Amino acid sequence: MVTIRSLAETLLKDRVRRRALPVEFSSAPIYMSAAAGLGAILKLVDQVDPVLLRTAALLVRRVDIVWDIGGNIGLFSIAAAVRAGSTGQVFAFEPDPMLI
């Protein structure tokens, strides 16, 4: 059965939107598509996964080295990179080729 949601995800999966992380992450750009779910392109960025953003804000500090295993669409990776700054490093891995 085709639902409106699955139809919308199919029609929009190749559309990529340039978004900006919340101000606390320097409004860093992130590119999202419906391939990661409609929420990635329809919700405000801080509502896509607020737990990941709070985790990055609470745990990642300048000069930190962060490993993001299962990086998905990169929301945590980019937020962590902003927090780690130019002296830190973020290594993100995503094995699902649909999300790379």
N, CA, C and O of each residue as an XYZ file, in Angstrom:
400
protein
N       0.834     -1.173      0.000
C       0.000      0.000      0.000
C       0.887      1.247      0.000
O       1.799      1.367      0.818
N       0.618      2.155     -0.904
C       1.358      3.400     -0.995
C       0.679      4.439     -0.107
O      -0.514      4.713     -0.235
N       1.472      5.007      0.794
C       0.943      6.065      1.653
C       1.413      7.412      1.123
O       2.331      7.487      0.307
N       0.786      8.448      1.587
C       1.200      9.796      1.179
C       2.637     10.042      1.592
O       3.411     10.647      0.850
N       2.994      9.566      2.787
C       4.365      9.743      3.275
C       5.371      9.037      2.368
O       6.373      9.635      1.976
N       5.115      7.769      2.029
C       6.063      7.036      1.187
C       6.139      7.646     -0.211
O       7.208      7.662     -0.822
N       5.029      8.139     -0.714
C       5.033      8.809     -2.014
C       5.865     10.091     -1.946
O       6.670     10.358     -2.838
N       5.673     10.878     -0.896
C       6.441     12.114     -0.722
C       7.928     11.809     -0.592
O       8.753     12.496     -1.195
N       8.285     10.779      0.194
C       9.694     10.411      0.341
C      10.294      9.988     -0.994
O      11.440     10.324     -1.291
N       9.530      9.256     -1.802
C      10.010      8.828     -3.112
C      10.205     10.022     -4.040
O      11.219     10.114     -4.732
N       9.246     10.928     -4.057
C       9.328     12.086     -4.947
C      10.432     13.071     -4.531
O      11.038     13.726     -5.379
N      10.682     13.166     -3.237
C      11.629     14.159     -2.735
C      13.010     13.597     -2.415
O      13.895     14.353     -2.014
N      13.220     12.284     -2.580
C      14.460     11.663     -2.111
C      15.723     12.248     -2.743
O      16.779     12.238     -2.109
N      15.646     12.744     -3.945
C      16.822     13.297     -4.606
C      16.970     14.809     -4.409
O      17.939     15.406     -4.878
N      16.023     15.414     -3.726
C      16.108     16.857     -3.473
C      16.941     17.092     -2.226
O      16.680     16.509     -1.173
N      17.919     17.926     -2.346
C      18.817     18.229     -1.234
C      18.611     19.682     -0.833
O      18.596     20.581     -1.674
N      18.452     19.891      0.471
C      18.283     21.253      0.996
C      19.487     21.628      1.831
O      19.951     20.856      2.670
N      19.980     22.819      1.586
C      21.040     23.356      2.445
C      20.354     23.935      3.670
O      19.511     24.826      3.559
N      20.714     23.431      4.824
C      20.138     23.881      6.078
C      21.248     24.491      6.924
O      22.417     24.432      6.542
N      20.904     25.067      8.049
C      21.898     25.615      8.971
C      21.632     25.050     10.362
O      20.491     25.007     10.820
N      22.699     24.619     11.024
C      22.571     24.165     12.399
C      22.184     25.357     13.274
O      22.339     26.503     12.855
N      21.684     25.101     14.484
C      21.338     26.212     15.380
C      22.540     27.122     15.653
O      23.688     26.721     15.461
N      22.271     28.318     16.090
C      23.294     29.341     16.322
C      24.399     28.848     17.250
O      25.564     29.197     17.056
N      24.056     28.041     18.255
C      25.088     27.551     19.181
C      26.137     26.697     18.471
O      27.192     26.413     19.037
N      25.852     26.287     17.234
C      26.808     25.555     16.414
C      27.248     26.421     15.231
O      27.544     25.915     14.148
N      27.283     27.720     15.459
C      27.753     28.706     14.478
C      26.966     28.695     13.184
O      27.483     29.111     12.147
N      25.731     28.229     13.221
C      24.881     28.142     12.028
C      25.595     27.413     10.887
O      25.413     27.743      9.715
N      26.406     26.421     11.246
C      27.164     25.652     10.244
C      26.207     25.020      9.240
O      25.135     24.547      9.617
N      26.582     25.010      7.979
C      25.705     24.423      6.962
C      25.694     22.900      7.021
O      26.697     22.267      7.350
N      24.557     22.338      6.702
C      24.406     20.894      6.573
C      23.427     20.659      5.426
O      22.443     21.384      5.280
N      23.700     19.659      4.629
C      22.851     19.354      3.485
C      22.035     18.108      3.814
O      22.589     17.083      4.211
N      20.723     18.201      3.649
C      19.831     17.103      4.005
C      18.891     16.782      2.858
O      18.499     17.657      2.086
N      18.535     15.498      2.762
C      17.565     15.090      1.752
C      16.518     14.196      2.398
O      16.703     13.722      3.520
N      15.435     13.969      1.700
C      14.359     13.114      2.192
C      14.777     11.653      2.217
O      14.062     10.821      2.776
N      15.928     11.320      1.620
C      16.429      9.949      1.703
C      16.640      9.548      3.156
O      16.589      8.364      3.488
N      16.876     10.521      4.019
C      17.051     10.269      5.451
C      15.726     10.379      6.203
O      15.695     10.261      7.428
N      14.654     10.600      5.489
C      13.334     10.764      6.095
C      12.829     12.171      5.879
O      13.614     13.113      5.768
N      11.537     12.313      5.820
C      10.951     13.634      5.549
C      11.321     14.663      6.612
O      11.459     15.850      6.314
N      11.479     14.206      7.849
C      11.829     15.140      8.914
C      13.107     15.892      8.639
O      13.261     17.035      9.070
N      14.034     15.264      7.923
C      15.314     15.901      7.630
C      15.158     17.161      6.790
O      15.981     18.072      6.878
N      14.107     17.217      5.975
C      13.953     18.405      5.133
C      12.761     19.272      5.528
O      12.680     20.431      5.121
N      11.843     18.729      6.311
C      10.643     19.496      6.654
C      10.698     20.141      8.038
O      10.131     21.215      8.242
N      11.372     19.500      8.983
C      11.440     20.044     10.346
C      12.518     21.115     10.446
O      13.420     21.182      9.611
N      12.417     21.947     11.470
C      13.521     22.845     11.794
C      14.709     21.977     12.186
O      14.521     20.920     12.788
N      15.914     22.394     11.862
C      17.081     21.553     12.098
C      17.202     21.157     13.575
O      17.552     20.017     13.877
N      16.921     22.072     14.482
C      17.053     21.734     15.903
C      15.978     20.762     16.373
O      16.031     20.282     17.505
N      14.997     20.468     15.510
C      13.960     19.491     15.848
C      14.148     18.154     15.136
O      13.402     17.209     15.393
N      15.133     18.062     14.246
C      15.374     16.809     13.528
C      15.805     15.732     14.522
O      15.239     14.638     14.521
N      16.779     16.013     15.355
C      17.207     15.095     16.414
C      17.805     15.915     17.555
O      19.026     16.015     17.678
N      16.948     16.498     18.384
C      17.438     17.373     19.453
C      18.363     16.676     20.444
O      19.233     17.322     21.028
N      18.194     15.376     20.643
C      19.066     14.647     21.572
C      20.508     14.642     21.064
O      21.440     14.839     21.843
N      20.692     14.419     19.771
C      22.049     14.436     19.204
C      22.690     15.811     19.348
O      23.864     15.914     19.704
N      21.935     16.855     19.078
C      22.487     18.203     19.197
C      22.835     18.535     20.642
O      23.881     19.129     20.902
N      21.971     18.160     21.590
C      22.273     18.401     23.012
C      23.507     17.615     23.442
O      24.339     18.114     24.199
N      23.618     16.389     22.955
C      24.771     15.562     23.298
C      26.061     16.204     22.805
O      27.046     16.262     23.541
N      26.064     16.678     21.584
C      27.249     17.355     21.045
C      27.569     18.603     21.869
O      28.731     18.858     22.187
N      26.550     19.369     22.210
C      26.767     20.600     22.983
C      27.316     20.304     24.379
O      28.139     21.060     24.895
N      26.869     19.221     24.983
C      27.286     18.893     26.350
C      28.638     18.184     26.432
O      29.397     18.401     27.376
N      28.938     17.342     25.451
C      30.110     16.477     25.574
C      31.338     16.897     24.782
O      32.460     16.599     25.190
N      31.155     17.573     23.674
C      32.296     17.863     22.802
C      32.868     19.237     23.132
O      32.150     20.235     23.187
N      34.181     19.260     23.348
C      34.904     20.495     23.667
C      36.021     20.720     22.651
O      36.388     19.818     21.898
N      36.544     21.927     22.647
C      37.664     22.250     21.755
C      38.768     21.216     21.948
O      38.980     20.722     23.055
N      39.447     20.904     20.895
C      40.556     19.952     20.787
C      40.147     18.491     20.929
O      41.012     17.622     20.820
N      38.879     18.175     21.166
C      38.443     16.784     21.293
C      38.600     16.043     19.973
O      38.536     16.633     18.895
N      38.806     14.743     20.086
C      38.782     13.842     18.941
C      37.519     13.007     19.089
O      37.325     12.334     20.102
N      36.663     13.054     18.074
C      35.353     12.399     18.138
C      35.249     11.359     17.031
O      35.609     11.620     15.883
N      34.753     10.175     17.390
C      34.468      9.123     16.427
C      32.956      8.980     16.370
O      32.318      8.711     17.388
N      32.386      9.156     15.204
C      30.941      9.003     15.023
C      30.714      7.781     14.146
O      30.774      7.857     12.919
N      30.454      6.660     14.794
C      30.254      5.404     14.080
C      28.760      5.267     13.791
O      27.944      5.206     14.710
N      28.418      5.221     12.529
C      27.009      5.242     12.131
C      26.568      6.688     11.998
O      25.545      7.091     12.552
N      27.346      7.464     11.259
C      27.159      8.906     11.158
C      25.842      9.363     10.544
O      25.500     10.543     10.627
N      25.102      8.448      9.930
C      23.810      8.763      9.348
C      23.941      9.972      8.425
O      24.781      9.951      7.525
N      23.154     11.009      8.609
C      23.179     12.163      7.700
C      24.200     13.212      8.115
O      24.348     14.232      7.442
N      24.908     12.972      9.221
C      25.979     13.870      9.621
C      25.591     14.950     10.609
O      26.397     15.838     10.888
N      24.394     14.904     11.144
C      23.949     15.943     12.076
C      24.880     16.037     13.278
O      25.360     17.123     13.602
N      25.142     14.913     13.944
C      26.042     14.918     15.093
C      27.466     15.236     14.658
O      28.165     15.989     15.337
N      27.902     14.675     13.540
C      29.274     14.879     13.059
C      29.584     16.351     12.837
O      30.638     16.838     13.246
N      28.674     17.050     12.196
C      28.917     18.463     11.906
C      28.831     19.296     13.179
O      29.642     20.197     13.389
N      27.848     18.996     14.033
C      27.743     19.710     15.314
C      29.005     19.482     16.147
O      29.528     20.418     16.752
N      29.495     18.237     16.179
C      30.709     17.922     16.929
C      31.923     18.629     16.330
O      32.791     19.096     17.067
N      31.991     18.711     15.017
C      33.115     19.389     14.368
C      33.157     20.866     14.732
O      34.231     21.427     14.948
N      32.003     21.485     14.800
C      31.952     22.903     15.204
C      32.453     23.040     16.637
O      33.253     23.927     16.936
N      31.980     22.160     17.525
C      32.371     22.220     18.931
C      33.857     21.906     19.118
O      34.508     22.528     19.958
N      34.405     20.960     18.358
C      35.811     20.574     18.490
C      36.742     21.641     17.926
O      37.899     21.750     18.333
N      36.230     22.414     16.997
C      37.013     23.511     16.438
C      38.140     23.048     15.533
O      38.252     21.869     15.200
N      38.961     23.992     15.149
C      40.029     23.702     14.188
C      41.151     22.872     14.798
O      41.962     22.308     14.063
N      41.216     22.786     16.109
C      42.251     21.979     16.753
C      41.754     20.583     17.119
O      42.539     19.750     17.571
N      40.463     20.318     16.932
C      39.902     18.993     17.189
C      39.737     18.230     15.890
O      40.061     18.733     14.814
N      39.232     17.018     15.997
C      39.011     16.198     14.816
C      37.736     15.384     15.000
O      37.403     14.974     16.112
N      37.025     15.153     13.892
C      35.854     14.289     13.899
C      36.014     13.278     12.772
O      36.254     13.638     11.619
N      35.878     12.013     13.130
C      35.909     10.925     12.153
C      34.518     10.323     12.116
O      34.045      9.792     13.121
N      33.864     10.400     10.983
C      32.493      9.895     10.855
C      32.462      8.760      9.837
O      33.042      8.854      8.755
N      31.772      7.691     10.211
C      31.630      6.525      9.339
C      30.158      6.187      9.206
O      29.425      6.156     10.194
N      29.733      5.933      7.978
C      28.353      5.512      7.726
C      28.394      4.384      6.698
O      28.707      4.620      5.531
N      28.076      3.155      7.126
C      28.156      2.037      6.192
C      26.990      1.929      5.213
O      27.100      1.198      4.229
N      25.881      2.623      5.442
C      24.730      2.537      4.548
C      24.965      3.431      3.338
O      24.959      4.654      3.477
N      25.173      2.854      2.150
C      25.471      3.665      0.976
C      24.343      4.627      0.588
O      24.592      5.592     -0.134
N      23.132      4.393      1.042
C      22.036      5.303      0.740
C      22.193      6.638      1.471
O      21.596      7.635      1.066
N      22.982      6.667      2.535
C      23.145      7.883      3.335
C      24.463      8.571      3.103
O      24.731      9.610      3.708
N      25.295      8.020      2.240
C      26.608      8.604      1.996
C      26.507      9.667      0.936
O      27.511     10.284      0.583
